[in-house]
Amino acid sequence: MKADVHPDYHEITVQQTDGTTYKTRSTWGKEGDVLKLDVDPLTHPAWQGGTGKVVEKGQLSKFEKRFGNFGLVEAEEKKAEDKK
C-alpha cells in the first residue's frame, strides 16, 4: 500500500438537530471536531412520514383540484341524455 495516499481517518462528534450527539469515525474535519447537522432523521420529511403530506398538499392535489372532473361531468350528462 502506498504511503500518504489515504486520508486521515479519525474520531469526530456528530450533533443532531435536537442536540443529541454521538461519536463516529470519519475523514471529515480533524480529530475531535463537532459536525452539526442541519438535516437529520429527526427533521427530514422522508424519515418522518412527511412524504404523504407532501403529496397531499403538493402538485398532485393542485392538479386534482384544477382538473379533477375534467370531461367527466360532460360525459356522464351525455350518457344520461342518450338513455332518455
ABEGO torsion letter per residue (X at the ends): XBBGABBBBBBBBBBBAAGBBBBBBBABEBBGBBBBBABBAAABAAAAGAAAAAAAABAAAAAAAAAAABGAAAAAAAAAAAAX
